[in-house]
Amino acid sequence: MAKVEVRPNESLDQALRRFKRKVEQEGLMKVLRAIRHYEKPSEVRRRKRLKKQRSKK
């Protein structure tokens, strides 16, 4: 779990920005989106195949 402590003389906006960056780097949102809804095995294969095709280009 991402954890950010607010530094002395740091605004809440800056701490929130650091927290969001840390969550993005750890890939937590990607995992949460993946487990939010059931994905059929055929959809998983299709998504992986399309991702592979995009990375080849």
Protein Blocks (a to p, Z undefined) as FASTA:
>chain_A
ZZddddehiafklmmmmmmmmmmmnommmmmmmmmpccdfklmmmmmmmmmmmmmZZ
